[in-house]
Amino acid sequence: MNKEINFELKAMKKFIIIVFLFLSQFSFSQRSESRIITIQGNDTTIIDLGKNLHQMDSIIESTMLKVFSDTSISNLSRKFEVLIDTTFITESTDNLNSDDTTKIKLGTKQILIIENKDDIQKGDRKIIIDEDVSDKKENKKNDKDHPNKNDHTHWAGLGINANGFLNSSNKIATKNDSYFLELDYARSIGVNLNLLEKRFPIYKKYIGITTGLGFQFHRYALKNNVDIVVSKDSTFGVENTMINYNKNVIRSTYLQAPLLLEFNTNKNPKKSWHLSVGVVGGIRIGSSLKTKWEDDGKTRKEKLKSNFNLNPFQAYGTAIIGYHNVNLYVNYGLTQLFEEGKGPKFSLVNAGVLFNF
């Protein structure tokens, strides 16, 4: 008879705990404060960490009160342990530190009930409520939804920049350095269209190597009314006294690939500042000169395709800094604009804004 009563009491306690844990799930989902469950005998108490610790229910043992009093609420770990004094016996479904363990999952919460085998008569038990499970599940969900997405790379995208030249002294070039290559900076705009990117992690999401593929479109609007003359050995300009150009633009296009070392400050790419530094190399795939002028009230246009003795290869150092998908970048030319000895000793420099895809 007593055995039947004890069995019913144990079953009742088990039912009360399970029901209480399910009800506590709603409390976790509705509040940002963590809650601790304490069970002693047939009694159940919820301790709200937002309350004054010294006003807790008297059912809490003094040793537990001391533990919570010594813990700063603002710095309380998201993973905490509660000792439970009860005679409820759980079935062993897992093993954790040689103890009998029952694992319960409620939505995005994971709850472990651990019983010490060596002190079973005393009935010391432990409940661990791990709120990090929701974060882990969310991260796994994101990885599943975007298995090939390089969330922590910042190369692929559309960049718009102002173009300029540096002279042999690494200063901004002026008409004194080359009259025919003096630029109208307001119309000397460059575009970077980077289509592919690949990241090789070095340290988790924080540090990695990035490479990829893209196109760089240079547009150099000439300020002075000059004709570009190209010979086998040189490129130079001659002032045109017959036509007044409304548009006089040198264009070039390069296929480019980067090698970047990238740093991120946060695992979440939407909350991360990032810095990329490295080198970009390119090969010229096209160049031309476009001119436009007025003749007897009619608009005339002309396009001349030529290599203009431009360097077939280019390399430049780059630095990209940004937050989430918006970046600022600066490019510094490491190679000359023209082939050696066939034009002014200029190198490119530009700065702009990059919007990641």
N, C-alpha and C positions, 0 to 999 in steps of 0.2 A: 504493500500500500504506500509506504513512504517513498519507495523507488518511483512509483507512478507519479506521486506528487512532485518529487524532485525533477522528474523528466518534464512534467508539465510546466514547472517554474522555469526550467532552462529554456524550453521552447518559447515560453512567454517572453523571456528576456531577449532571446534572439529576434523574435518578431518586433519587439519594441525598438531594438537597436536599428534593425533594417528600415522600419518605418521612419524612425527619426532621421537616419542618414539621407533617405530620399527627400524628406521635408527640408533638410538643411541645404540640399542642392538648390532649392529656390531662393534661399537666403543668399547663397554665394553668387547666384546670377543676378540678383536684384541690387546688391550692395557692393561697393568697392572695398569696404573694410573686411578684413579676414575675421572669421568666427571660429571659436574653439569649442569642441564638444567634450563634455566631461560627464562620465556615467559612473555612478556609485550605487551598488545594490540595485534596487528597483527605481531609483531616482535619476532624473536627467536634468542637467542644468546647461543652459547656453550662456557663455561668457562673451559679451560684446566688447571687443577691444577698444571701442570708442568711449566706453564708460570709465569712470574712476576705478582704478584697480582695487582701492581700499574699500569700495562699496560692493565688492563681489558677493555672491551668495555664500552664506556661511557653510554650505556643504563642501566648498573647496577646502582641501587640506592645507594646513599652514605651509607645508613644504612647497606645494604648487604655487601658492600666493607669493612666496619668496622668489620662485623662479620668474614669475611674470613681473614682479616688482623690480627685479634686477635687469629687466630687459627694456630697452628703449622702444616705445611704441613706434616712433617714426622710423627706427632702423630694424624693426622686427623682420626676421627672415620670412620669405614667402613659404618656406617649408618648415613646419614646426611639429613638435611631438607632444602628446598629452598622455600621461600615465593614468590608467583606469584601474580602480580597485573593484573588481566584480568577480563573480564565480562563473560567469558565462564561458563555456568551453567551445572553441571553434574547431572545425575540421581542418586538417593541414592540407592545403592545396598548393603550397609553394614553400620555398626554403629561403630564409633570410637570416644570416648570422646564426645558423643552427637552431632557430626558433620556428615554431609552428606559425604559419602566416596564412591569413585569408585576405585575398585582394578583391576589393569591390570598386567598380568603376561606375560613377554617376555622371553621365554626360561627358563633360570635359574635365571632370575631377577624378582623381585616383585616390582611394582610401585603403590603407593597409591596416589590418588588425593583427597584431603580433603578440604571441603568448610565449613566455619564457618556459621552456620545458623543465628547467632545473628547479623551478619554484612554483609548480603547478597548483599546489594546495593553497598557496597564498593568493593565487589568481591575479598576479600582476600582468597587466596587458598594456599595450601601446597602440595608439591610433596615429597614423601619419596621414595628413591631408596635404597632398601635393598639388598646388594650383598651377605649377609649371606645365602640367600635362596639356592644358589648353594651348599654351604657346608652342609646345612641341608638335601637337597635332596640326596647328595652323601652319607651322613651318613645313611640315611634311606635305600638307595640302598644297601650299604654294609651289613646292618643288615638283609635285605631281602635275599641277596645272601648267607649269612652265619648265619642263625638263631640260630644254635647250637654251633657255633665256640667260644671257650674261648680264644679270642684274647689277653687277658691280663693275662693269666696264663702261667707259664713257668716250668711246671713239665713234661709233656709228651715230650719224645724225647729220644735221644741216648747219653749216657754219658760214657766217657772213663777216667779212673783215675789210678794213681799209688797207690798201697796198702802199708800199713805199720802197725806196732804195737806200742802201747804205753805200757810202763811197769807200775808197781804200783805207781811210782812217777810221772806219766804223762810225761815221757820223751821217746824219740824214743828208742825202745828196741834194744839191742845189743846182741852179743853172750855171754856176761857175764851174761845176764839175763836168757837166755835159748839157749844153744848151738845148739840144734836140730831145733829150730825155727828161726835161723838167716836167713834172707831173701836175695835173689838176687833181688834187687829192679828193675833192668832193665827188669826182666821178671815177676814181681809180678804186674799184670795188672788186674784191675777190670772193669766190664761193668755194666751200669745201662740201662735197657730197660723199660722205663715207657710208658705204652700204653694208660692209661685212666687218665683224669683229669676233675675236676669240680670246678668252681669258685662261691663263694657266696659273692657278693659285699657288702662292708660296706659303702664306699663313692665313688659313681659313678664308673669311671674306674680307680681311683687312688689307692684305698685301698680295699683289699678283702681277704677272706679266701679261700685257695685252698686245695683240697684233691684229691685223685686219687688212682691208682693202678699200680704196676710195678714189675719188677724182678731185683734182684741184684746178679751178678755172681762174686764171689770172686775167685781169683787165687793167691795162695801163693807159689812161687817158692823157695824151700829150697836150701840154698847155700852150705851146708855141705853134705857129703856122708853118710846119716843116713837112718835107717829103722824106721818107726813109729810103735810103739808097743802100742796096745790098750787093756786095761783090763776093768773090770767093774768099777773099782774105779779110774783109772788114765790113762793119755796119756803121753807117754815119747818117747824119741828117743835113738837108739843104733847105734853106728858107724858101717858101713858095710866095712869090710876089704877084702871081696872077690869080690865084684862088684863095679865098678866105674860108678855111674849113670850119664847119659847125661841129664836126665830129672827126677825131683823128685818134684812133685807139688801136693799140697793139694787144692782141689776145694770144694766150697760150694755154694749153691743157696738158696736165700731167696725170698719169696713173700712179697712185702712191700707196705705200704700205708703211705702217708704223712699227716701232718696237718701244713700248712704253712700260715704265715701272709705275704702278698705280697704288695709292694708299687710300683706304676708306676708314672713316671714323665710327661707323655703325653697321651692324649686320643687316639692318633694315635699309634698303637702298633709298627709300623715300625720306629717310631721316638722316642721311649720311652726307657729310662734307667729304670731298675727295680731291686728290692732287695726283696728276699724271705728269711725268717728265720723261723725255726720251728723244729719239731721233726718228725722223720720217724721211724715207727715200722715195724718189719718183723718177719716171721715165716720160719724156715728152712724146705725146701722141698727136699733137696738132698745134699749129700757130698761124696767125693771119693778121692783116692790117685792114681795118675798116675805116673808110672816110666818107664824109657827107658834106655837101656844100650846095649853095643856091646859084643857079645859072638862068638869067632872064626869067626870074620868078618860078622856076621849076627846081624841084629838089633832085639833086644828083647823088648817087651812091656808088661806091666802088669797094670791092673786096679783093685783096691781094693775098694769096696763100704763099707762104715762104717760111723757111726755117729761121731767117734773119740772123743766122749764126748763133742762135740761142743754144745754151748748153743742153745737150740731149738728156743729161741726167741732172737731177738736183737732190740736195740733201739739206735738211734744216733741223735745228734743235727746236723743240716745242715744250711748252709748259701749259697745262690745262688745270684750272681750279674751278670748282663749282659745288652746287648743292642740288641733290636729286638730279634732274635732267637739264638744268640750266648751267652753262659754263662760260667762263672767260678764258681766252687763250692768246698766247703770243708766240710767233714763229720768228726764228732768227736764222738767216741763210748761212749755210756752211760751204756752199759752192757759189761760184760766180754766175751771174746772169747770162753772160756770153761765153763762148768758147775762148780759150786762152789767146790773147792778142788780137781778137777780132771785134772788140768793142770796149766800151768803158768798163773799168774794174768795179762793177756794181754787184751787190748781192741783195737779195730780197729781205724785207722785214715787214711784218704785218701783225695786226691785232684785231680781235673780233669776239663775237658771241657764237657759241655752239649750242644747239638744241638737240639733245639726244632723242633717238627714236624710242 
